[in-house]
């Protein structure tokens, strides 16, 4: 039986200080249980059991701070995750398309690419023969996840929510269980390494930030929601995860919830 990794509050504070000094990343914005799990995972990877030992590695190893922060990226996803949410978003598109010739969407926390590519497929299908144009910005803190997403290669389990006709239309089977997303969709998505707590975007009509905010402390969530509000156009929408909420958040006054179950919000103009 393995001995669990031990991280005291003092050691956690020491690790947070080192990360801020070495790579400028503020770990205090993340919830402590999430931080503990990610740090413990890296401690197992480097073979130490005590938080102070790991802190020494963070100070001395050139690559470890970046490896720790990279582990914060959430990579559990699939195309059109929670289909009922996407159906509701699709219902909002005619209004956006009628009012805007160019639609800008943002997948904040894009992981391995399933979400931004789902947005691109959804918009492509909704536009049809209309003349609207669109672009999808995809951001993630992990460069490794972004590089994987850029390849656009997925297995059948990633595509389980897609109708056969969509798979046939936008994917090419290149292996026993590997599907390559066509360039027709990939061309609409621009990937960028960024942390949503500090990244700025503007003139965005649709933001997806699903199952990312649950790992941030309330104070950081306030900052992020304010950034999203500033990023959105006056007719813009925000979609968050099923386990996420704006309850108890001051920034909730900046949004109107239009689909409570699906966690879809509309920006309230100032």
ABEGO torsion letter per residue (X at the ends): XBBBBBBBAAAAAAAAAAAAAAAGBBAAABBAAAAAAAAAAAAAAAGBABAAAAAAAAAABAAAAAAAAAAABBABBBBGBGAAAAAAAAAAAAAAAAABABBBBBBBGAEAGAAAAAAAAAAAAAAEABABBBBBBBBBABAAAAAAAAAGBBBAAAAAABBAAAAAAABBBABAABBBBBAAAAAABBBBBBBAAABBBBGBABBBBBGAAAABBAAAAAAAAAAAAAABBAABBBBBBAABBABGBAAAAABBBABAAAGBBBBBBX
